[in-house]
């Protein structure tokens, strides 16, 4: 395929086992030069190549909320490079890169990311214990 694009889209994925959701709002996506080789392989990611850009204003992954997510990605022969990737998280701003390599039996991941001006209370709130019932 030459090009696939989504403008002002939304996406909701619900895990049927846990009921947890992943939601993307105001999604912008552009994928170019999407090519799939042999579809007979049990490892389809090794046979796909593409380049693309993606972004969304808000991404909720379970209890974690990311905002202003922007990334550029390319994939070929089992290697996915996302560089750059930037987002706002825990009140701070960050950017970096992600590389996923599925060419070996065990996938390898490399994440290089810096996050500046984090609001520690937002980080702690995510990982805090459930409210003590005696406080209700």
N, CA, C and O atoms as CSV, one atom per row, in Angstrom:
chain,resi,resn,atom,element,x,y,z
A,1,UNK,N,N,0.832,-1.168,0.000
A,1,UNK,CA,C,0.000,0.000,0.000
A,1,UNK,C,C,0.880,1.235,0.000
A,1,UNK,O,O,1.913,1.286,0.668
A,2,UNK,N,N,0.457,2.210,-0.748
A,2,UNK,CA,C,1.259,3.424,-0.829
A,2,UNK,C,C,1.100,4.296,0.412
A,2,UNK,O,O,2.087,4.819,0.929
A,3,UNK,N,N,-0.156,4.460,0.903
A,3,UNK,CA,C,-0.362,5.332,2.057
A,3,UNK,C,C,-1.662,4.993,2.777
A,3,UNK,O,O,-2.682,4.706,2.151
A,4,UNK,N,N,-1.601,5.032,4.115
A,4,UNK,CA,C,-2.771,4.897,4.975
A,4,UNK,C,C,-2.732,6.089,5.918
A,4,UNK,O,O,-1.678,6.406,6.471
A,5,UNK,N,N,-3.866,6.753,6.109
A,5,UNK,CA,C,-3.864,7.871,7.047
A,5,UNK,C,C,-5.163,7.932,7.825
A,5,UNK,O,O,-6.222,7.527,7.345
A,6,UNK,N,N,-5.054,8.453,9.050
A,6,UNK,CA,C,-6.189,8.687,9.926
A,6,UNK,C,C,-6.033,10.099,10.441
A,6,UNK,O,O,-4.946,10.499,10.856
A,7,UNK,N,N,-7.112,10.855,10.418
A,7,UNK,CA,C,-7.080,12.226,10.915
A,7,UNK,C,C,-8.190,12.420,11.933
A,7,UNK,O,O,-9.336,12.052,11.678
A,8,UNK,N,N,-7.870,12.982,13.061
A,8,UNK,CA,C,-8.810,13.231,14.149
A,8,UNK,C,C,-9.556,11.964,14.548
A,8,UNK,O,O,-10.767,11.988,14.770
A,9,UNK,N,N,-8.834,10.878,14.634
A,9,UNK,CA,C,-9.442,9.597,14.969
A,9,UNK,C,C,-9.430,9.322,16.458
A,9,UNK,O,O,-8.822,10.049,17.244
A,10,UNK,N,N,-10.112,8.263,16.820
A,10,UNK,CA,C,-10.071,7.781,18.199
A,10,UNK,C,C,-10.011,6.263,18.158
A,10,UNK,O,O,-10.512,5.627,17.231
A,11,UNK,N,N,-9.390,5.701,19.181
A,11,UNK,CA,C,-9.193,4.265,19.244
A,11,UNK,C,C,-9.411,3.821,20.681
A,11,UNK,O,O,-8.898,4.442,21.611
A,12,UNK,N,N,-10.169,2.747,20.864
A,12,UNK,CA,C,-10.369,2.168,22.190
A,12,UNK,C,C,-10.143,0.668,22.076
A,12,UNK,O,O,-10.754,-0.003,21.245
A,13,UNK,N,N,-9.253,0.151,22.926
A,13,UNK,CA,C,-9.012,-1.285,23.003
A,13,UNK,C,C,-9.341,-1.719,24.425
A,13,UNK,O,O,-8.838,-1.133,25.384
A,14,UNK,N,N,-10.172,-2.733,24.568
A,14,UNK,CA,C,-10.519,-3.255,25.884
A,14,UNK,C,C,-10.047,-4.694,25.998
A,14,UNK,O,O,-10.398,-5.541,25.177
A,15,UNK,N,N,-9.250,-4.962,27.022
A,15,UNK,CA,C,-8.787,-6.317,27.297
A,15,UNK,C,C,-9.975,-7.099,27.837
A,15,UNK,O,O,-10.505,-6.766,28.897
A,16,UNK,N,N,-10.398,-8.135,27.121
A,16,UNK,CA,C,-11.585,-8.887,27.502
A,16,UNK,C,C,-11.417,-9.632,28.820
A,16,UNK,O,O,-12.404,-9.904,29.503
A,17,UNK,N,N,-10.189,-9.963,29.186
A,17,UNK,CA,C,-9.959,-10.690,30.430
A,17,UNK,C,C,-10.030,-9.770,31.638
A,17,UNK,O,O,-10.738,-10.057,32.603
A,18,UNK,N,N,-9.294,-8.662,31.584
A,18,UNK,CA,C,-9.210,-7.773,32.743
A,18,UNK,C,C,-10.212,-6.623,32.705
A,18,UNK,O,O,-10.528,-6.045,33.745
A,19,UNK,N,N,-10.717,-6.284,31.511
A,19,UNK,CA,C,-11.600,-5.143,31.373
A,19,UNK,C,C,-10.855,-3.822,31.274
A,19,UNK,O,O,-11.483,-2.776,31.108
A,20,UNK,N,N,-9.532,-3.845,31.372
A,20,UNK,CA,C,-8.721,-2.627,31.279
A,20,UNK,C,C,-8.761,-2.092,29.852
A,20,UNK,O,O,-8.896,-2.849,28.891
A,21,UNK,N,N,-8.639,-0.748,29.733
A,21,UNK,CA,C,-8.746,-0.105,28.426
A,21,UNK,C,C,-7.486,0.654,28.057
A,21,UNK,O,O,-6.744,1.133,28.914
A,22,UNK,N,N,-7.269,0.747,26.748
A,22,UNK,CA,C,-6.286,1.649,26.167
A,22,UNK,C,C,-7.078,2.553,25.233
A,22,UNK,O,O,-7.791,2.072,24.353
A,23,UNK,N,N,-6.952,3.876,25.427
A,23,UNK,CA,C,-7.722,4.827,24.629
A,23,UNK,C,C,-6.804,5.894,24.042
A,23,UNK,O,O,-5.955,6.447,24.741
A,24,UNK,N,N,-6.979,6.176,22.756
A,24,UNK,CA,C,-6.247,7.256,22.093
A,24,UNK,C,C,-7.262,8.245,21.553
A,24,UNK,O,O,-8.220,7.863,20.881
A,25,UNK,N,N,-7.045,9.525,21.852
A,25,UNK,CA,C,-7.950,10.563,21.388
A,25,UNK,C,C,-7.251,11.574,20.507
A,25,UNK,O,O,-6.077,11.883,20.712
A,26,UNK,N,N,-7.970,12.086,19.530
A,26,UNK,CA,C,-7.434,13.035,18.553
A,26,UNK,C,C,-6.189,12.449,17.886
A,26,UNK,O,O,-5.122,13.063,17.869
A,27,UNK,N,N,-6.356,11.261,17.346
A,27,UNK,CA,C,-5.277,10.484,16.740
A,27,UNK,C,C,-5.002,10.923,15.313
A,27,UNK,O,O,-5.919,11.061,14.504
A,28,UNK,N,N,-3.733,11.140,15.016
A,28,UNK,CA,C,-3.255,11.447,13.664
A,28,UNK,C,C,-2.266,10.353,13.286
A,28,UNK,O,O,-1.330,10.082,14.038
A,29,UNK,N,N,-2.458,9.726,12.140
A,29,UNK,CA,C,-1.606,8.619,11.728
A,29,UNK,C,C,-1.386,8.671,10.225
A,29,UNK,O,O,-2.324,8.871,9.453
A,30,UNK,N,N,-0.152,8.491,9.826
A,30,UNK,CA,C,0.185,8.436,8.409
A,30,UNK,C,C,1.239,7.349,8.219
A,30,UNK,O,O,2.354,7.461,8.729
A,31,UNK,N,N,0.883,6.303,7.488
A,31,UNK,CA,C,1.797,5.200,7.209
A,31,UNK,C,C,2.029,5.158,5.712
A,31,UNK,O,O,1.083,5.157,4.926
A,32,UNK,N,N,3.307,5.124,5.320
A,32,UNK,CA,C,3.658,5.120,3.901
A,32,UNK,C,C,4.449,3.868,3.559
A,32,UNK,O,O,5.091,3.253,4.410
A,33,UNK,N,N,4.378,3.518,2.299
A,33,UNK,CA,C,5.161,2.402,1.758
A,33,UNK,C,C,5.019,1.126,2.585
A,33,UNK,O,O,6.006,0.459,2.894
A,34,UNK,N,N,3.792,0.804,2.932
A,34,UNK,CA,C,3.513,-0.411,3.697
A,34,UNK,C,C,3.621,-1.604,2.764
A,34,UNK,O,O,2.916,-1.699,1.759
A,35,UNK,N,N,4.516,-2.508,3.117
A,35,UNK,CA,C,4.740,-3.691,2.300
A,35,UNK,C,C,4.792,-4.900,3.202
A,35,UNK,O,O,5.465,-4.887,4.232
A,36,UNK,N,N,4.088,-5.941,2.821
A,36,UNK,CA,C,4.117,-7.193,3.556
A,36,UNK,C,C,4.622,-8.277,2.630
A,36,UNK,O,O,4.074,-8.496,1.549
A,37,UNK,N,N,5.671,-8.951,3.061
A,37,UNK,CA,C,6.213,-10.063,2.277
A,37,UNK,C,C,5.330,-11.277,2.449
A,37,UNK,O,O,4.105,-11.157,2.461
A,38,UNK,N,N,5.924,-12.425,2.580
A,38,UNK,CA,C,5.196,-13.672,2.748
A,38,UNK,C,C,4.278,-13.604,3.958
A,38,UNK,O,O,4.705,-13.183,5.033
A,39,UNK,N,N,3.027,-14.009,3.801
A,39,UNK,CA,C,2.070,-14.025,4.915
A,39,UNK,C,C,1.985,-15.406,5.544
A,39,UNK,O,O,1.206,-15.614,6.475
A,40,UNK,N,N,2.778,-16.355,5.048
A,40,UNK,CA,C,2.725,-17.716,5.572
A,40,UNK,C,C,3.547,-17.887,6.839
A,40,UNK,O,O,3.401,-18.897,7.527
A,41,UNK,N,N,4.401,-16.938,7.164
A,41,UNK,CA,C,5.259,-17.030,8.336
A,41,UNK,C,C,4.444,-16.868,9.612
A,41,UNK,O,O,3.451,-16.141,9.637
A,42,UNK,N,N,4.876,-17.558,10.682
A,42,UNK,CA,C,4.235,-17.389,11.978
A,42,UNK,C,C,4.737,-16.123,12.660
A,42,UNK,O,O,4.266,-15.775,13.743
A,43,UNK,N,N,5.682,-15.435,12.043
A,43,UNK,CA,C,6.256,-14.207,12.592
A,43,UNK,C,C,6.050,-13.073,11.587
A,43,UNK,O,O,6.983,-12.707,10.873
A,44,UNK,N,N,4.836,-12.513,11.522
A,44,UNK,CA,C,4.522,-11.529,10.486
A,44,UNK,C,C,5.344,-10.249,10.572
A,44,UNK,O,O,5.569,-9.606,9.547
A,45,UNK,N,N,5.801,-9.854,11.768
A,45,UNK,CA,C,6.554,-8.606,11.893
A,45,UNK,C,C,7.900,-8.669,11.191
A,45,UNK,O,O,8.490,-7.630,10.895
A,46,UNK,N,N,8.390,-9.857,10.923
A,46,UNK,CA,C,9.659,-9.992,10.208
A,46,UNK,C,C,9.501,-9.722,8.715
A,46,UNK,O,O,10.492,-9.552,8.006
A,47,UNK,N,N,8.251,-9.682,8.231
A,47,UNK,CA,C,7.997,-9.539,6.796
A,47,UNK,C,C,7.325,-8.226,6.417
A,47,UNK,O,O,6.876,-8.069,5.282
A,48,UNK,N,N,7.250,-7.285,7.348
A,48,UNK,CA,C,6.571,-6.014,7.080
A,48,UNK,C,C,7.591,-4.887,7.031
A,48,UNK,O,O,8.532,-4.848,7.824
A,49,UNK,N,N,7.392,-3.975,6.091
A,49,UNK,CA,C,8.198,-2.756,6.078
A,49,UNK,C,C,7.273,-1.565,5.887
A,49,UNK,O,O,6.245,-1.667,5.218
A,50,UNK,N,N,7.650,-0.418,6.487
A,50,UNK,CA,C,6.836,0.792,6.401
A,50,UNK,C,C,7.622,1.969,6.966
A,50,UNK,O,O,8.660,1.795,7.606
A,51,UNK,N,N,7.114,3.154,6.720
A,51,UNK,CA,C,7.542,4.367,7.412
A,51,UNK,C,C,6.269,5.098,7.814
A,51,UNK,O,O,5.239,4.976,7.151
A,52,UNK,N,N,6.344,5.848,8.888
A,52,UNK,CA,C,5.135,6.547,9.295
A,52,UNK,C,C,5.335,7.531,10.420
A,52,UNK,O,O,6.365,7.555,11.092
A,53,UNK,N,N,4.313,8.340,10.600
A,53,UNK,CA,C,4.251,9.313,11.677
A,53,UNK,C,C,2.945,9.103,12.413
A,53,UNK,O,O,1.922,8.773,11.812
A,54,UNK,N,N,2.990,9.301,13.735
A,54,UNK,CA,C,1.777,9.155,14.530
A,54,UNK,C,C,1.806,10.160,15.662
A,54,UNK,O,O,2.866,10.591,16.114
A,55,UNK,N,N,0.627,10.517,16.104
A,55,UNK,CA,C,0.512,11.404,17.243
A,55,UNK,C,C,-0.899,11.378,17.771
A,55,UNK,O,O,-1.843,11.047,17.054
A,56,UNK,N,N,-1.033,11.731,19.031
A,56,UNK,CA,C,-2.359,11.877,19.607
A,56,UNK,C,C,-2.278,12.854,20.769
A,56,UNK,O,O,-1.254,12.963,21.443
A,57,UNK,N,N,-3.367,13.552,20.985
A,57,UNK,CA,C,-3.417,14.539,22.066
A,57,UNK,C,C,-3.423,13.861,23.419
A,57,UNK,O,O,-2.811,14.352,24.367
A,58,UNK,N,N,-4.124,12.717,23.515
A,58,UNK,CA,C,-4.202,12.017,24.796
A,58,UNK,C,C,-4.195,10.518,24.561
A,58,UNK,O,O,-4.902,10.007,23.693
A,59,UNK,N,N,-3.383,9.820,25.351
A,59,UNK,CA,C,-3.310,8.367,25.287
A,59,UNK,C,C,-3.401,7.852,26.714
A,59,UNK,O,O,-2.543,8.143,27.547
A,60,UNK,N,N,-4.455,7.082,26.989
A,60,UNK,CA,C,-4.642,6.499,28.314
A,60,UNK,C,C,-4.364,5.007,28.210
A,60,UNK,O,O,-5.040,4.276,27.486
A,61,UNK,N,N,-3.363,4.579,28.945
A,61,UNK,CA,C,-3.004,3.163,28.986
A,61,UNK,C,C,-3.241,2.709,30.423
A,61,UNK,O,O,-2.438,2.980,31.317
A,62,UNK,N,N,-4.353,2.016,30.627
A,62,UNK,CA,C,-4.790,1.620,31.960
A,62,UNK,C,C,-4.902,2.875,32.826
A,62,UNK,O,O,-5.769,3.705,32.551
A,63,UNK,N,N,-4.075,3.056,33.853
A,63,UNK,CA,C,-4.172,4.235,34.729
A,63,UNK,C,C,-3.168,5.320,34.360
A,63,UNK,O,O,-3.098,6.341,35.044
A,64,UNK,N,N,-2.404,5.130,33.318
A,64,UNK,CA,C,-1.366,6.067,32.914
A,64,UNK,C,C,-1.888,6.951,31.775
A,64,UNK,O,O,-2.453,6.448,30.804
A,65,UNK,N,N,-1.696,8.269,31.899
A,65,UNK,CA,C,-2.141,9.191,30.852
A,65,UNK,C,C,-0.946,9.915,30.250
A,65,UNK,O,O,-0.189,10.576,30.961
A,66,UNK,N,N,-0.782,9.788,28.942
A,66,UNK,CA,C,0.247,10.499,28.191
A,66,UNK,C,C,-0.470,11.560,27.373
A,66,UNK,O,O,-1.589,11.340,26.910
A,67,UNK,N,N,0.172,12.717,27.191
A,67,UNK,CA,C,-0.419,13.747,26.356
A,67,UNK,C,C,0.582,14.217,25.318
A,67,UNK,O,O,1.794,14.095,25.495
A,68,UNK,N,N,0.058,14.750,24.245
A,68,UNK,CA,C,0.866,15.306,23.153
A,68,UNK,C,C,1.935,14.331,22.658
A,68,UNK,O,O,3.100,14.697,22.496
A,69,UNK,N,N,1.528,13.106,22.425
A,69,UNK,CA,C,2.430,12.073,21.919
A,69,UNK,C,C,2.685,12.294,20.433
A,69,UNK,O,O,1.748,12.438,19.648
A,70,UNK,N,N,3.963,12.318,20.054
A,70,UNK,CA,C,4.357,12.470,18.657
A,70,UNK,C,C,5.506,11.502,18.397
A,70,UNK,O,O,6.448,11.425,19.186
A,71,UNK,N,N,5.426,10.760,17.288
A,71,UNK,CA,C,6.525,9.845,16.964
A,71,UNK,C,C,6.642,9.598,15.475
A,71,UNK,O,O,5.680,9.727,14.718
A,72,UNK,N,N,7.838,9.243,15.085
A,72,UNK,CA,C,8.140,8.849,13.710
A,72,UNK,C,C,8.697,7.424,13.789
A,72,UNK,O,O,9.557,7.134,14.621
A,73,UNK,N,N,8.207,6.548,12.927
A,73,UNK,CA,C,8.610,5.146,12.997
A,73,UNK,C,C,8.930,4.595,11.619
A,73,UNK,O,O,8.407,5.048,10.602
A,74,UNK,N,N,9.808,3.603,11.623
A,74,UNK,CA,C,10.072,2.842,10.409
A,74,UNK,C,C,10.343,1.406,10.824
A,74,UNK,O,O,10.909,1.145,11.885
A,75,UNK,N,N,9.935,0.492,9.980
A,75,UNK,CA,C,10.135,-0.914,10.276
A,75,UNK,C,C,10.530,-1.672,9.031
A,75,UNK,O,O,10.037,-1.408,7.934
A,76,UNK,N,N,11.442,-2.633,9.226
A,76,UNK,CA,C,11.873,-3.452,8.104
A,76,UNK,C,C,12.627,-4.665,8.626
A,76,UNK,O,O,13.462,-4.542,9.522
A,77,UNK,N,N,12.335,-5.841,8.068
A,77,UNK,CA,C,13.036,-7.079,8.364
A,77,UNK,C,C,13.115,-7.382,9.863
A,77,UNK,O,O,14.149,-7.830,10.359
A,78,UNK,N,N,12.011,-7.133,10.579
A,78,UNK,CA,C,11.951,-7.486,11.990
A,78,UNK,C,C,12.510,-6.450,12.945
A,78,UNK,O,O,12.637,-6.719,14.139
A,79,UNK,N,N,12.847,-5.271,12.441
A,79,UNK,CA,C,13.366,-4.215,13.307
A,79,UNK,C,C,12.456,-2.991,13.193
A,79,UNK,O,O,12.191,-2.500,12.096
A,80,UNK,N,N,11.990,-2.515,14.328
A,80,UNK,CA,C,11.144,-1.331,14.406
A,80,UNK,C,C,11.930,-0.232,15.109
A,80,UNK,O,O,12.378,-0.410,16.241
A,81,UNK,N,N,12.097,0.902,14.438
A,81,UNK,CA,C,12.752,2.071,15.022
A,81,UNK,C,C,11.725,3.176,15.178
A,81,UNK,O,O,11.077,3.572,14.209
A,82,UNK,N,N,11.577,3.672,16.396
A,82,UNK,CA,C,10.712,4.816,16.670
A,82,UNK,C,C,11.638,5.928,17.146
A,82,UNK,O,O,12.139,5.900,18.271
A,83,UNK,N,N,11.855,6.904,16.276
A,83,UNK,CA,C,12.821,7.951,16.574
A,83,UNK,C,C,12.524,9.174,15.724
A,83,UNK,O,O,12.636,9.107,14.500
A,84,UNK,N,N,12.157,10.266,16.328
A,84,UNK,CA,C,12.011,10.497,17.769
A,84,UNK,C,C,10.618,10.130,18.257
A,84,UNK,O,O,9.683,9.952,17.477
A,85,UNK,N,N,10.516,10.025,19.566
A,85,UNK,CA,C,9.230,9.911,20.241
A,85,UNK,C,C,9.237,10.950,21.356
A,85,UNK,O,O,10.179,11.030,22.144
A,86,UNK,N,N,8.172,11.741,21.407
A,86,UNK,CA,C,8.082,12.742,22.472
A,86,UNK,C,C,6.679,12.736,23.042
A,86,UNK,O,O,5.712,12.404,22.357
A,87,UNK,N,N,6.583,13.114,24.329
A,87,UNK,CA,C,5.285,13.150,25.002
A,87,UNK,C,C,5.406,13.900,26.306
A,87,UNK,O,O,6.505,14.151,26.801
A,88,UNK,N,N,4.255,14.256,26.859
A,88,UNK,CA,C,4.180,14.820,28.195
A,88,UNK,C,C,3.710,13.712,29.121
A,88,UNK,O,O,2.762,12.986,28.820
A,89,UNK,N,N,4.394,13.596,30.257
A,89,UNK,CA,C,4.112,12.510,31.190
A,89,UNK,C,C,4.443,12.981,32.600
A,89,UNK,O,O,5.503,13.570,32.813
A,90,UNK,N,N,3.561,12.735,33.568
A,90,UNK,CA,C,3.760,13.135,34.958
A,90,UNK,C,C,4.070,14.628,35.078
A,90,UNK,O,O,4.867,15.030,35.926
A,91,UNK,N,N,3.450,15.436,34.244
A,91,UNK,CA,C,3.648,16.871,34.297
A,91,UNK,C,C,4.935,17.347,33.647
A,91,UNK,O,O,5.198,18.549,33.613
A,92,UNK,N,N,5.741,16.431,33.131
A,92,UNK,CA,C,7.001,16.790,32.494
A,92,UNK,C,C,6.955,16.540,30.998
A,92,UNK,O,O,5.971,16.018,30.473
A,93,UNK,N,N,8.028,16.916,30.319
A,93,UNK,CA,C,8.134,16.678,28.880
A,93,UNK,C,C,9.337,15.780,28.632
A,93,UNK,O,O,10.364,15.889,29.301
A,94,UNK,N,N,9.188,14.902,27.666
A,94,UNK,CA,C,10.285,13.986,27.394
A,94,UNK,C,C,10.392,13.637,25.938
A,94,UNK,O,O,9.455,13.801,25.157
A,95,UNK,N,N,11.569,13.148,25.592
A,95,UNK,CA,C,11.763,12.637,24.236
A,95,UNK,C,C,12.870,11.608,24.231
A,95,UNK,O,O,13.698,11.547,25.140
A,96,UNK,N,N,12.863,10.794,23.176
A,96,UNK,CA,C,13.854,9.739,23.075
A,96,UNK,C,C,13.617,8.880,21.864
A,96,UNK,O,O,13.073,9.324,20.853
A,97,UNK,N,N,14.044,7.612,21.990
A,97,UNK,CA,C,13.906,6.666,20.887
A,97,UNK,C,C,13.641,5.270,21.443
A,97,UNK,O,O,13.978,4.956,22.585
A,98,UNK,N,N,13.031,4.448,20.601
A,98,UNK,CA,C,12.734,3.059,20.953
A,98,UNK,C,C,13.127,2.193,19.766
A,98,UNK,O,O,12.838,2.532,18.619
A,99,UNK,N,N,13.784,1.080,20.043
A,99,UNK,CA,C,14.137,0.114,18.989
A,99,UNK,C,C,13.681,-1.261,19.452
A,99,UNK,O,O,13.993,-1.698,20.560
A,100,UNK,N,N,12.939,-1.929,18.585
A,100,UNK,CA,C,12.460,-3.281,18.855
A,100,UNK,C,C,13.022,-4.189,17.770
A,100,UNK,O,O,12.860,-3.923,16.579
A,101,UNK,N,N,13.683,-5.260,18.191
A,101,UNK,CA,C,14.305,-6.196,17.260
A,101,UNK,C,C,13.718,-7.582,17.503
A,101,UNK,O,O,13.964,-8.193,18.543
A,102,UNK,N,N,12.935,-8.080,16.534
A,102,UNK,CA,C,12.330,-9.410,16.663
A,102,UNK,C,C,12.974,-10.416,15.711
A,102,UNK,O,O,12.355,-11.413,15.339
A,103,UNK,N,N,14.222,-10.147,15.318
A,103,UNK,CA,C,14.907,-11.053,14.396
A,103,UNK,C,C,15.445,-12.297,15.094
A,103,UNK,O,O,15.748,-13.290,14.431
A,104,UNK,N,N,15.569,-12.261,16.408
A,104,UNK,CA,C,16.053,-13.398,17.194
A,104,UNK,C,C,14.863,-14.097,17.856
A,104,UNK,O,O,13.766,-13.541,17.893
A,105,UNK,N,N,15.070,-15.303,18.374
A,105,UNK,CA,C,13.961,-16.007,19.044
A,105,UNK,C,C,13.366,-15.213,20.217
A,105,UNK,O,O,12.166,-15.299,20.479
A,106,UNK,N,N,14.199,-14.447,20.913
A,106,UNK,CA,C,13.720,-13.624,22.018
A,106,UNK,C,C,13.835,-12.161,21.608
A,106,UNK,O,O,14.938,-11.703,21.311
A,107,UNK,N,N,12.731,-11.410,21.582
A,107,UNK,CA,C,12.777,-10.009,21.146
A,107,UNK,C,C,13.694,-9.172,22.038
A,107,UNK,O,O,13.830,-9.429,23.234
A,108,UNK,N,N,14.315,-8.170,21.429
A,108,UNK,CA,C,15.174,-7.241,22.175
A,108,UNK,C,C,14.585,-5.841,22.046
A,108,UNK,O,O,14.110,-5.436,20.985
A,109,UNK,N,N,14.631,-5.115,23.161
A,109,UNK,CA,C,14.098,-3.762,23.216
A,109,UNK,C,C,15.190,-2.824,23.717
A,109,UNK,O,O,15.930,-3.162,24.641
A,110,UNK,N,N,15.289,-1.650,23.110
A,110,UNK,CA,C,16.197,-0.609,23.602
A,110,UNK,C,C,15.391,0.686,23.673
A,110,UNK,O,O,14.854,1.155,22.669
A,111,UNK,N,N,15.316,1.250,24.866
A,111,UNK,CA,C,14.594,2.498,25.079
A,111,UNK,C,C,15.580,3.515,25.637
A,111,UNK,O,O,16.212,3.281,26.668
A,112,UNK,N,N,15.706,4.643,24.951
A,112,UNK,CA,C,16.520,5.763,25.419
A,112,UNK,C,C,15.558,6.933,25.539
A,112,UNK,O,O,14.979,7.370,24.545
A,113,UNK,N,N,15.384,7.445,26.766
A,113,UNK,CA,C,14.356,8.451,26.975
A,113,UNK,C,C,14.762,9.379,28.114
A,113,UNK,O,O,15.250,8.927,29.149
A,114,UNK,N,N,14.561,10.653,27.919
A,114,UNK,CA,C,14.778,11.625,28.987
A,114,UNK,C,C,13.453,12.317,29.277
A,114,UNK,O,O,12.691,12.649,28.369
A,115,UNK,N,N,13.200,12.526,30.567
A,115,UNK,CA,C,11.967,13.158,31.009
A,115,UNK,C,C,12.349,14.305,31.933
A,115,UNK,O,O,12.975,14.091,32.971
A,116,UNK,N,N,11.974,15.515,31.556
A,116,UNK,CA,C,12.335,16.715,32.303
A,116,UNK,C,C,11.135,17.301,33.026
A,116,UNK,O,O,10.000,17.206,32.560
A,117,UNK,N,N,11.408,17.907,34.172
A,117,UNK,CA,C,10.413,18.644,34.958
A,117,UNK,C,C,9.237,17.760,35.390
A,117,UNK,O,O,8.081,18.172,35.294
A,118,UNK,N,N,9.530,16.567,35.858
A,118,UNK,CA,C,8.501,15.638,36.324
A,118,UNK,C,C,7.908,16.147,37.637
A,118,UNK,O,O,8.631,16.611,38.519
A,119,UNK,N,N,6.604,16.054,37.750
A,119,UNK,CA,C,5.930,16.387,39.008
A,119,UNK,C,C,5.822,15.088,39.802
A,119,UNK,O,O,4.997,14.227,39.495
A,120,UNK,N,N,6.658,14.959,40.816
A,120,UNK,CA,C,6.774,13.705,41.555
A,120,UNK,C,C,5.440,13.273,42.162
A,120,UNK,O,O,5.189,12.075,42.297
A,121,UNK,N,N,4.579,14.228,42.530
A,121,UNK,CA,C,3.288,13.850,43.108
A,121,UNK,C,C,2.420,13.109,42.087
A,121,UNK,O,O,1.639,12.235,42.465
A,122,UNK,N,N,2.546,13.443,40.805
A,122,UNK,CA,C,1.786,12.725,39.783
A,122,UNK,C,C,2.310,11.303,39.608
A,122,UNK,O,O,1.531,10.373,39.396
A,123,UNK,N,N,3.616,11.136,39.695
A,123,UNK,CA,C,4.219,9.802,39.619
A,123,UNK,C,C,3.793,8.967,40.814
A,123,UNK,O,O,3.400,7.812,40.652
A,124,UNK,N,N,3.863,9.531,42.008
A,124,UNK,CA,C,3.492,8.800,43.222
A,124,UNK,C,C,2.005,8.467,43.245
A,124,UNK,O,O,1.613,7.410,43.739
A,125,UNK,N,N,1.175,9.363,42.714
A,125,UNK,CA,C,-0.267,9.117,42.684
A,125,UNK,C,C,-0.585,7.869,41.865
A,125,UNK,O,O,-1.470,7.096,42.233
A,126,UNK,N,N,0.120,7.670,40.776
A,126,UNK,CA,C,-0.115,6.502,39.937
A,126,UNK,C,C,0.197,5.208,40.687
A,126,UNK,O,O,-0.505,4.209,40.531
A,127,UNK,N,N,1.244,5.231,41.494
A,127,UNK,CA,C,1.693,4.026,42.171
A,127,UNK,C,C,1.259,3.946,43.632
A,127,UNK,O,O,1.683,3.037,44.346
A,128,UNK,N,N,0.429,4.870,44.087
A,128,UNK,CA,C,0.004,4.846,45.482
A,128,UNK,C,C,-0.912,3.661,45.736
A,128,UNK,O,O,-1.572,3.147,44.833
A,129,UNK,N,N,-0.929,3.250,46.985
A,129,UNK,CA,C,-1.814,2.146,47.373
A,129,UNK,C,C,-3.251,2.622,47.341
A,129,UNK,O,O,-3.518,3.822,47.399
A,130,UNK,N,N,-4.181,1.672,47.249
A,130,UNK,CA,C,-5.599,2.028,47.272
A,130,UNK,C,C,-5.910,2.740,48.574
A,130,UNK,O,O,-5.246,2.525,49.588
A,131,UNK,N,N,-6.918,3.582,48.539
A,131,UNK,CA,C,-7.310,4.363,49.709
A,131,UNK,C,C,-7.598,3.457,50.900
A,131,UNK,O,O,-8.246,2.419,50.761
A,132,UNK,N,N,-7.122,3.849,52.045
A,132,UNK,CA,C,-7.358,3.099,53.275
A,132,UNK,C,C,-8.856,3.175,53.603
A,132,UNK,O,O,-9.395,4.277,53.709
A,133,UNK,N,N,-9.545,2.029,53.766
A,133,UNK,CA,C,-10.988,2.039,54.000
A,133,UNK,C,C,-11.379,2.834,55.252
A,133,UNK,O,O,-12.495,3.350,55.319
A,134,UNK,N,N,-10.480,2.945,56.249
A,134,UNK,CA,C,-10.799,3.683,57.468
A,134,UNK,C,C,-10.871,5.179,57.211
A,134,UNK,O,O,-11.421,5.910,58.035
A,135,UNK,N,N,-10.329,5.661,56.088
A,135,UNK,CA,C,-10.341,7.087,55.782
A,135,UNK,C,C,-11.654,7.514,55.132
A,135,UNK,O,O,-11.890,8.712,54.979
A,136,UNK,N,N,-12.506,6.586,54.750
A,136,UNK,CA,C,-13.755,6.911,54.044
A,136,UNK,C,C,-14.772,7.519,54.950
A,136,UNK,O,O,-15.873,7.848,54.509
